[in-house]
Amino acid sequence: MADRDSKKIDSRTDSAEISRRHNIPLTQSSAPASASSKMTGSSIGTALGPKLDQIEISPTQITRRTTLKENLLIDGKISIFSQIEGHREALCCKYNEEYDYVAVGYSDGVIKMYQSDNGEHVFTLADSDVFENRAPVTCIKHRPVSKIYPVTHCYTGTYANGCVKCWSYNFNECLYTIREKRQTFGITYHPRFPKFVTYGDDLKVYFYDEETRTQERVLTSSDNKDLHDGHMSRVFAACFHPKNNYELLTGGWDNVVQFWDLRQPHAIRHLSGLHICGEGIDINQRGTEILICSWQKGDPIQIFDYGSGQRLYSLEPDIYNSKLYCGKYATKDFVVCAGTDPNLIRIIDLQTSATSAFISQLPGAVYALDLGPSKLRKETKQEKASVKSDPAIIPKIAFVSAKRLYQVDFF
C-alpha cells in the first residue's frame, strides 16, 4: 500500500496541495503569538450593507451587481449579512443543530463558535492537547438530528495530526479523542445511525461506531493491482447515500470516486476523471443523482446518475471557470459550489443550468461551506407549473475564505 501512495504525483496534484495547505504547516509552534496575531475575532460580526454600484436591466430580469469596499463582486439576489475576522486562516465551518451558532476551525487547531445572528464570539473549543500538539482543524461535523438524538450540542472535529475530537460546546469539554496514525482530513456522519467515517492520507476509510467509539471496519483496496476497488492517494470527501444504510461514496487525489457497500471491504464500482480536494461530493435527497465538484479546470461541476454511474450533464462555468473545493445541493433546484482560481462561491439553477448568483474576488480560496436552516415552503399550482426557480428559498450559507467567515442570504 505504501508503494502505491509513494507514486509520483502530477503537477496538478502538487498545485492542489500548495493551494489547500498554503502557509498551514502540519504542526505549529506553541510559542506566544505576536501582538498583531492576537485578535480574538469576537464581536466582529459586521452587517455589510452593500452599495448598489450598477443595475443591469435585461428584457426578462433585473440583475443586481454590487462591489463592496474590499472589492468583492456580488451578482444576483444574494447579500452578505455577516462577516467575522478570525485570528488565523479559517479552513472549515459548520452550523450547530439549531442553527443559532456557527463553528469555525482554524489553522492553529482552535475551533471558535459564533452566534449566527450577530457574529458574537461565544465559545472556544480547545484543550491542553490542542495547544501542545498544534495542527490545523480539517473538518467539523455534528451528529445529524434524529428522533433518537434530537439535539446533541456536540461537534466532532478532525485534525491534521490524526486526532478526532468530540466536543460538548456548552461545557467546553472534550468528550473523547480518537488518535489515528495518519493525517486525517475529514469526517462524515451516517444520516440515521450514530456511526461515522473518517478519511485521510493513508488511502483508507475508517468506519466507527460512535457509542462504543470502536472502529468497525476499514475500507481499502484489495491486493489485486488490476482492480480499481480502493483509493490510491489521499481521500478528502465522503457522502452516505440518503436512502440506503450501507452505501457510501468517497473521493480524493487519485481522480476516482469510489462506491462502497459497508458490508464489503473493497469498493464495488467507481467513477473516473474526478480530482477531489475537499467536500465536493453530494447526493440529492431522492438518492438518484450525484453532484461532483472537482478541483480541475475542465468540467469542474458534473451530475451523474447514481444507479448507472452515467454522466447526465456537465454544468458550464459561465463567466468564471473556478477550480472547486466544495459543493452541495442547496435545494432540489439549486446547487452551491465554491473554490479558487478565481476565489468565488456561486449558486446554480439546475433547471436552467445558469448561475443565479455569485460572489467573486474573495480574499482567499473557499475550502468549506455549510447550509443554514431550510426555507422550503409549499408551492402553488402555478409555481409548480413554472420553470423558473425562486432563489429566495435557498437556505442561508456560511463559508470561509482566508481568515474570514461569511454568512450570506438570498432574496
N, C-alpha and C positions, 0 to 999 in steps of 0.2 A: 504493500500500500504506500509506503514511504517513497518507493521508486516512482510510482505514478505521480505523486504530488510534486516531486522534485523535477518534473519535466520543465523544459524551457517555456516560459510564459511569453506570449507575443506582446508587441509594443502597446496594443490597446489595453491589455490587462495591466501592464505596468502603469499606464496612464490612469486607469481606474483606481489603482491602489494609491497613487500620488494624490488624486483628487479626493478620495474618500478619507485618507489619513493625513491630509495636508496639515503640517505643524501639530500633529497629535501623536506623540510617542506612546509606545505600549505602556511604559511606566513613567511616572513623573516624580521629580524630587519633592519631598515633603517640606523643603525649606520654606521659610516665610516668603510670601509674595511681595513684590514691590508695592509701593503706595498706590501706583496707578492701576494695579490689578486687584485691589481690594474692594471693588464695587460689589455691593450685595445684590443688586438687581431688584431690590424690593421697592414697592410703591412707584414703579416707573411705568405703570400701565396707562399710557397716554392715549386719549381718544383723538385720533387723527381726523380732522375734518378736511377732506381733500378739496383742493381748489379746482374749480372747473376751468381748464385751460381752453378746451375747444369742444364743440358739439358737432359731430358729423351727421348730417341728415341724408338718408337714402330714401328711395321710394317706399320701402317696406318697414323701416325701423329707425329709431334714433339711438345712436351708439355714443355712450359717454366715454371720453378718453381723458384721463387725469394724470398729471405729473406732480408728485409730491416734492417737498423741499430736498429730500435725499435722492432725488432723481429716479424714483420708482415710476414706472409707466404702468398705469392701470387702465384697462379697457373692458367695457361691458358692465353688467349690473352686479358689480362686486364692490365692496368697500372694506377698508381696514378699520376696525373699531378698537383694536388694542395692539400695542407694540411694547414689548418688555426687553430691556437691555440686560443681558447676563454678564457674569464675571469672566467666563471663558467661552470657547466655542461650543455651541449647542449642537448635539448630534441626534437627539430623538425627543419625542414629546408624546403625551398621552393624557386624554381626559380621564377623570375618575368615573365610577359607575353612575353617579348622579349628576355629572357634568358641571358641578359647581367649582371644581378645581381642575387645573391642568398642570401636569408634571413635566419637567424638562431635565434631560440628562446631559451633563456637561463633560468636557474632555478631561477634567481632573478627577472624575469619579463621583462627583456630588450630584444628587438629584434634588432640585428645588421645586416646590409646589406653589402655585399662584392661584388666587381667586380668579375665576374665568370672567367675571363681570367687570372687575375694576383693576386687575393686574397686581393686586397687593400680595406681597410675599408672605406666606403663612407657615410653611414647613420646610425644613432642610433634612433630607434623608441621607445620613452618613454616620458611620461609627468608627471606632479606632482601626478596624480592619481596612476601611476605605482610605483613611488618612495615612496609614503605614504602608499600604500597598497601592499606590496611586495607579489607576488605569481608567481609560475612557469608558463611560456608560454607552453601550452599543445599542440597547433596546430597552423599552419599558412597556409592560403589559399588565392588565389586571384580569382576574378570572371573570369570564362572562357571567353576567347576571342571569340567574335562572330561578325557578321555583324552589329548587333545593338550596341554592345560595343566593338569596335576593340581593344582599349587599355585603361585601366583604371588607371594605375600607382597607384594602391591601394592594400594593403594587409589587410586581416582581421585575427586577432589573437584571440584565446581563452585562458583564464587564469584559474588557479585552484581555484581562489576566486569567479568565476562565471561571470567575465567580458567578453564581446565580443566587441573588439575594431577594428574599421576600420581606417586604416592609409593611408594618402596620403604621400608616402615616399619622393616625390620630394620637398615637403614643410615641412616635419617633423611635420605633423599636424594630430591630431586625429579627424576624421570627425564626428564620433558618437560613443557612448558607450551604449551597452545594458547590464543591470545588472540582471543576473539570480540568483535565490536563491538556489544555489547548487554549487558543484564543476563541472565545465564544462571542458570536456576532448577533444572535437573536434568540427569541423565544416566541412560541405561538401556542396559545391555549386551545384545547378541544372545545368546540362550541357548546357541548352539553354535559360533559363529564369533567371531574377535577383531575384532568391529565394535561400534559403539555409536552412539546418537543423543544429541544434546543439544537443549535447547529453552529458550526464554526469552521476553523481552518484545517481540521483533520479529516475532511471528506465525509464525516459520519453525521447521522441524525440520531439523537438520543431521545427515547420516549420514556417519560416519567409518570408515575402516579403521585399526585401532589399530597394526598392524605397520608401515605406511608413514606413519601419522599424517597422512593426507590426507583431505580432505573429498570424498566420492564423489558425494554428491547433496544437493540442497536440496529439501525437501518444502514446498510452499507452495500457495496458492490460485491459480487462473487469473485472467485479466483479465476474465472474464465475471462481473459482479456479481450476476447472477441465479442462479448456481450456488453451492451451499454446499460447495465442494470444497477448502476450506482454512480455517485459523483466522483469525478477525477480531480477536482480542485475545490476551493473554498465555497461554502454554502452561505448565502445571505438572505434567503427568503423561504418561508413555508406557509402553506394555507390548507386548512382542513376543508373537506367537502361539506357544504351546509346541510346536506340531507343524509349522507352515508357516514356511519360512525367509524368506518375503518379506512377511509380513503384520504390521502394526503398528497399535496404537490410540493416540490422543493425546487429551487433554482440557485445557480451561482456562476462562478467564473468559467466553468467548463463549457459554457454555451448550450447547456442542456437543462430542460425542465423535466424532472422525473415524476412519474406517477407511482405511488406506493400503496400497498394494502398492508395495514398494520399486522395482519395475520401471517405475513410473509417477510423474510429478512431482506429480500432484494427487490428492486424496483420492477414493476410489471410492464411498463412501457415508457416512452419518453417523447419529447419534442426537441428538435434541434435548431441551432442558429439563434439562440436567445441568451444574450450576455446579461446576467442579473447581478447587480451590485448593491441592491437594497431591497426593501419590501415592495417589489414590483409585480407580485402575483396576487390575483384576487379571482374569486368565483362568484358569479351572480347568485342571488338568493334562491332561484329555482334550481341551481346546480347544473345548468345546461351549457353555460358559456364561461370561458376563461379569459380574463384580461391579463395581458403580459406587457409590462413597461420595462424596456431594456435600455442599458447604457450603451447605445450604439446610434450612429447617425442614420443608418438605413433601417427603415421600418421599426422605429422605437416603440410604437403602440400597435399591438395586434390583438385581435379577438379570435379565439379558437373554439370549436365545438368540443365539449367535454367528452362526449361519448365516443366519437370517431377520432378525435385529435386533429381533424382537418382545420386549416386556417379558413375562417369565414371572410375576414377582410382586414386590411391594414388602414389605420386612421392617418390621414395626411397631416403633416406637421404644420400646415398653414404658413404663417409668416416666419416663425422661429422653429428651427429643427434642433431641438434640445436633446441631449443625452439624459435619460431618465433614471432616477434612483428609485422612485416610489410611485404607486398609483393604486386607486381604489374605485369601486363602484360607489358613487355618491348617492344615487338613486337608480331606479331601473332605467332611466332615460339619460343619465349623466354620469360621466367618469371624471375624476380629478387625477392629475398627474403632475410631477414636478421633478426637476433635475438641474443640470448645469450645462454650460457652453451653448447658449447663454443660461444664466441663473433665472429660472422662472417657475411659476405654477400656473396651470391653466385648466379650465373646465371645458369638456367636450360634450356636445349634444349628440347622442347616439342616433337620433332619428335623422339628423341632417349631416352627421359626421363633421360638423363645423365647430370651431372654437366659440363658445358663448361668452367667455370672459377669461382674462389672464392678468397676471402681474409679472412684469419683467424688470430687468436691471436691479435685481435684488443684490444685497451686499455679499452673498456667498451662495454656494451650492445648497439646494434644498434636499437634505438627506432623508427627512421623515415628515409625515403629516398625519393628522388624525381627524375624524369626523365628530362633530358635536351631536346633540340630540336630533332625532328625526323631526322633520316638519311636514310629514305627509298628511294630506287631507283627502277627503272624499271628492272625487271628480264628478262633475256633472256630465250628463249625456253629451252635451255639446262639446265639453272639453275632451272627453274620450274619443269623439269623432274627429277632433282637430289633430293635425300632425304636429303642430307647434308645442314645445315643452316650455314650462314656466320655470325659469331659474330660481324664483322665489322659494320653491320647495326644497332647494338644496340645503342641507344642514350647514351650520357654522363649521368652519375648518380652521384648525390650528396647524402651523408648520414652523419649522426652524430654518434660519438662514444666518450664517456667521454666528455672532453672539446673541442674536435676537430671536424671540418668539413672537410670531404674528398671529392674530386671530382675524378672520375675515367673515363677512356675512353677505347674503345675496338679497336682492330686492326685485 
